[in-house]
């Protein structure tokens, strides 16, 4: 993926544009708000315009984007029109932000390839961290499957992966281990564990599996 187009320069759109630009992608950002475009011009191709008008997106170069993100949330009519415009331009992958389940269903019917719910997902992520003392960070990969960073479960410290029967006991796969090195002030080392590797009580495990099995850790 080389070029990403983003429509909407609210907090979500601006943060996304800056993160993608920092990752080395070419970003085109368009919004009606001139001050927001001045801010975004530091890290993206920032254009002021009304994306509900099809010709504005075309002239901005959105037709050559590998992916477009419709980051408009509060104005449902505008998000619908812009999503439809992006598909009319032939953009193969259009991701649209929704504020409700109904909004999301409408966006999918219009042609959005993916629908995201940033506010809901952030709330769910925070709730999971608060409610589940074992789960440190959580990311849903697809329906029913997630990746999470967890503490070493009780009773498994000082045992190898094989001895702890981690997979059988939890139904989860350990992708890697984040371990404190000789200098605790530095970032943790990342290890790809073998069955014979012994887990330490202060290790952090990156695991993958069915979401309901992650929930069971609480």
Helices and strands as residue ranges (DSSP letters): E 3-7, H 11-22, E 26-31, H 34-40, E 45-48, H 54-60, G 62-64, E 67-70, H 76-88, E 94-97, H 101-110, E 114-116, H 118-131, E 135-142, E 145-151, H 161-164, H 166-170, E 173-179, E 189-191, E 204-210, H 211-215
